[in-house]
Amino acid sequence: MAVPLSQMATVTKYVLAQKMKGVKRYPLVLMLEPLFRCNLACAGCGKIQYPDHVLDKRLTPEQCWAAAEECGAPIVSIPGGEPMIHPEMSKIVRGLVAQERYVYLCTNAILMERKLDEYQPSKFLTFSVHMDGLKDEHDLAVCRDGVYDVAVKAIKAALKRGHRVTTNTTLFDDANPERVRKFLMR
């Protein structure tokens, strides 16, 4: 799915405004992490190694909105852990969308289909689903069987409801080029 024209125009306007002000360095994307907790223990991720007192911390919606205002970037990426674990994630997203920020909610999609009713389709919201290849490669990368199938089902449900969906893929050193090609052509 292509980037919306409105997003391209917003980013272009923002960049030109920074240049006109003589600002040399400015943020384009705020990487907002309201929590580190995840519902997977992927081999390639070190977040699960944090102590529980860190994994249990969560930013409030107000803290998230204030961070976006302070940063000023037109795009907010919300990775994790798994952001959809946060009990107020849909409220956080609604507030960022109300600020007219382009939000990329990064998810492994395990909870996505179940929580879709909490999110309104919007040009400002994109679900970015982490997919590390075809079924065997993906489930191996996330260290749990069946996650690929859950993610594909959630993606289809989100698209059917009018949501924007992209995927985010990590290619590992041992990736089989033929399998990667097959995955990318799906």
VOTI-260910 format. One line per 2 residues: their letters; for each residue x, z, y of N, C-alpha, C, O. Coordinates in steps of 0.1 Angstrom, whole numbers. Layout:
VOTI-260910
a) X Z Y X Z Y X Z Y X Z Y  ...
end
This chain:
VOTI-260910
ma) 9 0 -12 0 0 0 9 0 12 18 8 14  6 -9 21 15 -11 33 12 1 43 2 7 43
vp) 22 3 51 21 13 62 10 8 72 11 -4 76  1 16 76 -10 12 85 -4 7 98 6 12 103
ls) -10 -3 104 -5 -8 117 -6 3 128 3 3 136  -15 12 127 -16 23 137 -4 32 135 1 37 146
qm) 1 34 123 13 42 121 25 35 127 33 42 134  26 22 125 37 15 130 37 15 145 48 17 152
at) 25 14 151 24 14 166 27 28 171 34 29 182  23 38 165 25 52 169 40 55 169 46 61 178
vt) 47 51 158 61 54 157 69 46 167 78 51 174  65 33 169 72 25 179 70 30 193 80 31 200
ky) 58 35 196 56 41 209 64 53 211 70 56 222  65 62 201 72 74 201 87 71 203 94 77 212
vl) 93 62 196 107 58 197 110 53 211 120 57 217  101 44 216 104 38 229 103 49 240 111 49 249
aq) 94 58 238 93 69 248 105 78 248 110 82 259  111 80 236 123 88 235 135 80 242 143 86 249
km) 136 68 240 146 59 246 145 59 261 155 60 268  132 58 266 130 57 280 134 70 287 138 70 298
kg) 133 81 280 136 94 285 151 97 284 157 107 289  158 88 277 173 89 275 176 99 263 188 103 263
vk) 167 102 255 169 111 244 176 103 233 171 93 228  188 108 229 196 101 219 193 105 205 193 96 196
ry) 190 117 203 186 122 189 172 129 190 170 138 198  164 124 181 150 130 181 145 129 166 149 120 159
pl) 136 137 163 130 137 149 120 126 148 111 124 157  120 119 137 109 110 133 100 116 123 88 113 123
vl) 105 124 114 97 130 104 101 145 103 112 149 103  90 153 103 92 168 100 90 170 85 80 166 80
ml) 100 176 79 99 179 65 94 194 65 102 203 67  81 196 63 74 208 64 73 214 49 66 208 41
ep) 79 225 47 77 231 33 70 245 34 76 255 36  57 245 33 49 257 34 51 266 22 47 278 23
lf) 57 261 11 60 270 0 70 263 -9 72 251 -8  77 271 -18 87 265 -27 81 265 -41 86 257 -50
rc) 71 273 -44 66 275 -58 61 261 -63 56 253 -56  63 260 -76 59 247 -83 52 250 -96 55 261 -102
nl) 45 241 -101 38 242 -114 46 235 -125 41 233 -136  58 230 -122 67 223 -131 80 230 -130 83 236 -121
ac) 88 227 -140 102 232 -140 111 220 -144 118 219 -154  111 210 -134 119 198 -137 134 200 -137 139 209 -130
ag) 140 193 -146 155 195 -149 163 192 -136 173 198 -134  158 182 -128 166 178 -117 164 186 -104 169 183 -93
cg) 155 196 -105 152 204 -93 157 218 -93 156 225 -104  163 223 -82 168 237 -82 159 247 -76 162 259 -76
ki) 147 242 -71 138 252 -64 133 263 -73 131 274 -69  131 260 -86 126 271 -95 136 282 -97 133 292 -103
qy) 148 280 -93 159 290 -94 159 300 -83 166 310 -84  150 298 -73 149 308 -63 143 321 -68 135 320 -78
pd) 146 332 -63 140 345 -67 125 345 -63 121 338 -54  117 353 -71 103 353 -69 99 357 -54 89 351 -49
hv) 106 365 -48 102 369 -34 103 357 -24 96 357 -14  112 347 -28 112 335 -20 101 325 -24 94 320 -16
ld) 99 324 -37 89 315 -43 75 319 -39 66 311 -38  73 332 -36 60 337 -33 57 336 -18 45 339 -14
kr) 67 333 -9 64 332 5 56 319 8 58 309 1  47 320 18 39 309 22 38 309 37 37 320 43
lt) 39 297 43 36 296 58 21 296 59 13 290 51  16 301 70 2 300 74 -1 287 80 8 280 84
pe) -14 283 80 -17 270 87 -13 270 101 -7 260 106  -14 282 108 -10 282 122 5 280 124 9 274 133
qc) 13 286 115 27 284 115 31 269 113 40 264 119  23 263 104 26 248 101 22 240 113 30 231 117
wa) 11 242 119 7 234 131 16 236 142 19 227 150  21 249 144 30 252 155 44 245 153 50 240 162
aa) 48 244 140 61 238 137 60 223 141 69 217 146  48 217 137 46 202 140 46 200 155 52 190 160
ee) 39 209 162 39 207 177 53 209 183 57 201 192  60 219 178 73 221 184 83 209 181 90 205 189
cg) 82 204 169 91 193 164 87 180 172 96 173 177  74 177 173 70 166 180 70 153 172 66 142 177
ap) 75 153 160 76 141 152 62 135 149 53 143 146  61 122 148 48 116 145 44 117 131 32 115 127
iv) 54 119 122 52 120 107 56 133 102 66 139 106  47 138 93 50 151 87 49 149 72 39 145 66
si) 61 152 65 61 151 50 60 165 45 68 174 50  51 167 36 50 181 30 54 180 15 46 177 7
pg) 67 184 13 71 185 -1 69 199 -6 61 206 -1  75 202 -17 74 216 -22 87 219 -30 98 215 -25
ge) 86 226 -40 75 229 -49 64 220 -49 65 208 -47  53 225 -53 40 217 -53 31 222 -42 25 233 -44
pm) 29 215 -32 21 219 -20 7 222 -24 1 231 -17  1 216 -33 -13 218 -36 -15 232 -43 -27 235 -45
ih) -5 239 -46 -6 253 -51 -10 262 -39 -17 272 -41  -6 258 -27 -9 266 -15 -24 267 -13 -31 257 -12
pe) -30 279 -12 -44 280 -12 -50 275 1 -62 272 2  -42 272 12 -47 267 24 -42 253 27 -42 249 39
ms) -37 246 17 -31 233 20 -41 223 26 -37 216 36  -53 223 22 -62 213 28 -65 217 42 -67 208 51
ki) -65 229 46 -67 234 59 -55 230 68 -56 225 79  -43 232 62 -30 227 69 -31 213 72 -28 208 83
vr) -34 205 62 -35 190 63 -46 186 74 -43 178 82  -57 192 73 -68 189 83 -63 192 98 -65 184 107
gl) -55 203 99 -50 206 113 -39 196 117 -39 192 129  -31 191 108 -21 181 112 -27 168 115 -23 161 124
va) -37 164 107 -45 152 109 -52 153 123 -52 143 130  -57 165 126 -64 166 139 -53 164 151 -57 160 162
qe) -41 167 148 -30 165 158 -26 150 158 -17 146 166  -32 142 150 -29 128 148 -15 125 143 -8 116 148
ry) -11 134 134 2 132 127 0 125 114 -11 127 108  9 116 110 8 109 98 14 118 87 26 121 87
vy) 5 123 78 9 133 68 11 127 55 2 119 50  23 129 49 26 125 35 26 138 27 35 146 27
lc) 15 140 19 14 152 10 21 148 -3 15 141 -11  33 153 -5 40 150 -17 36 159 -29 36 171 -28
tn) 32 153 -40 27 161 -51 31 155 -65 34 143 -66  31 164 -75 33 159 -88 19 155 -94 19 150 -106
ai) 9 156 -87 -5 152 -90 -12 160 -101 -23 157 -105  -6 171 -106 -13 179 -116 -26 185 -111 -36 185 -119
lm) -26 189 -99 -38 195 -93 -46 185 -84 -57 189 -80  -41 174 -82 -46 165 -72 -61 161 -75 -69 162 -66
er) -64 156 -87 -78 152 -90 -88 163 -88 -98 161 -82  -84 175 -92 -93 187 -91 -95 190 -76 -106 196 -73
kl) -85 187 -68 -86 192 -54 -90 181 -44 -90 183 -32  -93 169 -49 -96 157 -40 -107 160 -30 -107 155 -19
de) -117 167 -35 -129 170 -26 -125 178 -13 -133 178 -4  -114 184 -14 -109 192 -2 -103 184 9 -100 189 20
yq) -101 171 6 -94 162 15 -102 150 19 -108 144 10  -103 147 32 -111 136 36 -101 124 37 -90 125 43
ps) -106 112 32 -97 100 34 -95 98 49 -104 99 57  -83 94 53 -79 92 67 -67 83 67 -58 83 58
kf) -66 75 78 -54 67 80 -42 76 82 -30 72 81  -44 89 86 -34 99 88 -29 106 76 -19 113 77
lt) -36 104 65 -32 112 52 -28 102 41 -36 93 38  -17 105 35 -12 97 23 -8 107 13 0 116 16
fs) -13 106 1 -8 113 -11 4 106 -16 3 94 -20  15 113 -16 28 107 -21 31 113 -35 35 124 -36
vh) 28 106 -46 28 111 -59 42 108 -65 47 97 -65  48 119 -70 62 118 -76 60 112 -90 54 117 -99
md) 66 100 -92 66 93 -105 80 88 -108 85 80 -101  85 93 -119 99 90 -123 100 80 -134 108 81 -143
gl) 92 69 -134 93 59 -144 81 59 -152 70 65 -150  82 51 -163 71 50 -173 69 63 -180 77 72 -178
kd) 58 64 -188 54 77 -194 66 85 -200 67 96 -197  74 79 -209 84 86 -215 95 91 -206 99 103 -206
eh) 99 83 -196 109 87 -186 104 98 -177 110 108 -174  91 96 -173 85 105 -163 84 119 -170 88 129 -164
dl) 77 119 -181 75 132 -188 88 139 -192 88 152 -192  98 132 -195 111 138 -198 117 144 -185 123 155 -185
av) 116 136 -174 122 141 -161 115 154 -156 121 162 -150  102 155 -159 95 167 -154 94 178 -164 88 189 -162
cr) 100 175 -176 101 185 -187 87 190 -192 85 201 -196  77 180 -192 64 184 -197 57 171 -202 55 162 -194
dg) 52 171 -214 45 160 -219 31 159 -212 25 169 -209  26 147 -210 13 145 -205 12 144 -190 1 140 -185
vy) 22 147 -183 21 147 -168 19 133 -162 12 131 -153  26 123 -169 24 109 -164 9 105 -165 4 100 -155
dv) 3 108 -176 -11 104 -177 -20 111 -167 -29 105 -161  -18 124 -165 -25 131 -155 -23 125 -141 -33 124 -133
av) -11 121 -137 -8 116 -124 -14 102 -123 -20 99 -112  -14 94 -133 -20 81 -132 -35 82 -130 -41 75 -122
ka) -41 91 -137 -56 93 -136 -59 99 -122 -69 94 -116  -51 108 -116 -53 113 -103 -52 102 -92 -59 101 -83
ik) -42 94 -94 -39 83 -84 -52 74 -84 -56 70 -73  -57 70 -96 -69 61 -96 -81 68 -90 -88 61 -83
aa) -82 81 -92 -94 88 -86 -92 89 -71 -102 87 -64  -80 91 -66 -78 91 -52 -81 78 -45 -87 77 -35
lk) -76 67 -51 -78 54 -46 -93 50 -46 -98 45 -37  -100 54 -57 -115 52 -58 -122 59 -46 -132 53 -42
rg) -117 70 -42 -124 78 -31 -119 73 -17 -124 79 -7  -111 63 -17 -106 58 -4 -94 64 2 -91 62 14
hr) -87 72 -6 -74 78 -1 -63 68 -1 -63 59 -10  -53 70 8 -41 62 7 -32 69 -3 -31 82 -3
vt) -25 62 -11 -16 68 -21 -3 59 -22 -3 47 -22  8 66 -22 21 60 -24 28 67 -36 23 78 -40
tn) 39 62 -41 46 69 -51 61 71 -46 66 64 -37  67 82 -51 81 85 -48 88 86 -61 84 94 -70
tt) 98 78 -63 105 78 -76 120 81 -74 127 76 -65  125 89 -83 139 92 -85 144 85 -96 139 86 -108
lf) 155 77 -94 161 70 -105 174 77 -109 183 80 -100  175 81 -121 187 88 -126 197 79 -131 195 67 -134
dd) 210 84 -132 221 76 -136 219 68 -149 223 57 -151  212 74 -159 210 68 -172 197 59 -172 193 55 -183
an) 191 56 -161 179 48 -161 182 34 -167 192 27 -164  172 30 -175 173 17 -182 167 6 -172 155 7 -169
pe) 175 -3 -168 171 -13 -158 158 -21 -162 150 -23 -154  157 -24 -175 145 -31 -179 132 -22 -178 122 -27 -174
rv) 134 -10 -182 122 0 -181 119 2 -166 107 3 -163  129 3 -157 127 5 -143 119 -7 -138 109 -5 -130
rk) 123 -19 -141 117 -31 -137 102 -31 -141 93 -35 -133  100 -28 -154 86 -27 -159 78 -17 -152 66 -20 -148
fl) 84 -5 -149 76 5 -141 73 0 -127 61 2 -123  82 -6 -120 80 -10 -106 70 -22 -106 64 -24 -95
mr) 68 -29 -116 59 -41 -117 45 -36 -120 36 -45 -120  43 -24 -123 29 -19 -127 20 -19 -115 8 -15 -117
end
